[in-house]
Amino acid sequence: MQAVLHIPESAVQEVMQQLFQINKLSKPILQNRVRAILKKHHADNDELVVKEITNAVSESSMTTLLSQDGPLGTAKKRAAYVRREFPMVNPIQYVVEKGRKALAYVPIIPMLQKLLNNPNVLNKAMAGKVHVPQEYRSYADGQYFTENSLFAKGEFTIALSLYIDDFEIANPFGTSKLKHKMCAVYWLIANIPAKYRSTINSIQLALLCNTSTVKECGYAKVLQPLIYDLMLLEQNGVYVEQLGGSVKGTVLHVAADNLGAHSLAEFLESFTVNKFCRFCMASSGDIQQQQMAELQTITMRVIVSEGDIRKMKMTTKPDTVEDLIRWLKDALQANYNFVLQYQDPKFNNELCNLTDVSELPGKPTIKIIPLIDLVPVTEQSESCSDTISQVDTEILPIVSPNRSSQWPEKFEIPKCSVDVEYRLRQGNLLNLKDGSYLKVTKELKHDILQTLAETIYTFKAYPQKEDCAAVAKSLVQTHPCLKEKRSSGWEGWKNSIYFKIGNYSNKLRKMGRLDVIVNGGKRGRHTTGGDHPSKDLKRPKKGELNFLPDYPEGMGGHNLEGARQVLVQEMMKTKPNSMLVKKEMDATFALRRQEVVNDKPAINQMVQRWPALFTESEVYYEFSRVVGKNLRENWFTRLLFSKPG
């Protein structure tokens, strides 16, 4: 309560005492309940027995620990209990120079040991990162990371992210006094997924001192204990009990705001100097001259559609938005009406409607949003909704090789492209206003069906008609303007989705996706061997997410067979390296599934080829790979709620 809710220690003590009093005052009520239960079952109502049972139940309550004599009765006892029972690392006072204020340093080596001995933290830190060539998804895709001597080994290495900042802890009406200004250095384990890095529990304090100490003594002396521990981490590593060995690590990067970065690099901390930016090194005079030159022309990036993005230049700056639209219509030879949106740097370059040309930045990015006509749906116009779109010539996006979620109870309609979402939003507003429906063009319907097919495939490669019906219902519920003028309102959409999935599967088959290739040619008239079209179809059973995944990026059957042989050799050892076994089992998952699905080997053959698969830990991991659930957790949860007999 003190650390998270910032409740004063005196208030916490009062809460503890009141909880103890509540338990004490409930004793007569408990005694009457015990007496009534004994009487109900015709037991002897000896008052000594009743009193003994009441005392036993009352003393077994956790609130008895809050008494003055209990281990949690006072703030001092609670602090001692936390130090004794919880994994804490106490800060160390470190004197930089004699006569200076001491700084507080929390050793990072013991902190890393405590954190990495937590299975939850260790599993997240060791989770493999997917590398896609020519894409920059995380720090692991950068040149500095791949060229680092520690990170380039391919072993589990701790990557630390440091952050330095100054803050004022008192005198909020005069923060420039700097009397109580503090300098803090924080760190976190950058190996954990990005969504966990910004949580408070993931960020640890390394060092805290007065800013005046930093100014007078310098960063080299202030950061000396931290740098010493980082050297130990690089050279010797930190012992992780669960891995049975030491893991080395180093600093990935140091983050800071402008003032902190300038101070750390010993730059001027004033931004009124001539060269105020350390990135572009432009002077104040350069900025003024460049701004005067840009007033004569305007260069813009125009997004006409997702596949048509142009660089355009106007010789004179327009006076109004209408002038800009007219110029764009002439330059693009556009015979339709549209409105404009622009990326606003004040809102992290998010799109905003353009209402005044003065809002445009120096080199703006402008997006053209076509205006559409909305008409009431007639019997004749319904035929458009029932027609299956044949516009399927676009390039498919790269789909994720593994699935992680089961089919949802309620299918959430994914977001389409910006212009499609804009049309749907306008259509929903008019439908709400006067009940009119959107006139669905062939291109619009294709975009919607394409997005739905991509999302459905992330859950199932072979959805049933019931699944397509659920998607169609959810579609017209999310976008009422798409509802059809018939009894159900979504039957035509269901059929369109079902046929779209078939077209999408054919494209994935041409792209080489194994879970659809395995059944290629089995449903047509010309099946191989003259068998019935539906004979021996290989489809995932209920609950199977990753039925037949593709090989990892850049790896083939020969590479994975080599990894399998490494696994067999490792399992012959008395104590196999569990870290290596899990890594290779993850890498060879696709090869193993191909053998199981296509060859259907006997158990003794699987034991020979995959001995690690029959260990307890790998049984849990393999279940998670195939089904996407924690076997141990689900088993004990079901066991907990099961009823005997």
Buried (B, 14 or more C-beta within 10 A) or exposed (E): EEEEEEEEEEEBBEEBBEBBEEBEEBBEEBBEBBBEEBEEEEEEEEEEBBBEBBEEBBEEBEBBBBBEEBBBBBBEBBEEBEEEEEEEBEBEEBEBEEEBEEBBBBBBBBBBBBBBBEEEBBEBBBEEEBBEEEEEEBBBBBEEBEEBEBBEEEEBBBBBBBBBBBEBEEEEEEEEEBEBBBBBBBBBBBBBEEEBBEEEEBEBBBBBBBBBBBBEBEBEBBBBBBEEBBEBBBEEBBBBEEBEEEBBBBBBBBEBEEBBBBBBEEBEEEEEEEEBEEEEEEBEEEEEEEEEEEEEEBEBBBBBEEEEEEEBEBEEBBEEBEBBBEBBBEEBEBEEEBBBBBBBEEEEEEBEEBEEBEBBEEEBBBBBBBEBEBEEBEEEBBEBBEEBBEEBEEEBEEEEBBBEEBBEEEBEBEEBBBBBEBBBEBBBEBBEEEEBBBBBEEEBBBBBBBBBBBBBBBBBBBBEEEBBBBBBBBBBBBBBBBBBEEEBBBBBBBBBBBBBBEBBBEBBBEBEBBBBBBBEEBEEEEBEEEEEEEEEEBBBEEEBBBBBBBBBEEBEEEBBEEBBEBBEEBBEEEEBBBBBBBBBBBBBBBBBBBBBBEEEBEEEEBEEBBBBBEBEEBEBBBBBBBBBBEBBEEEEEEEEEEEEE
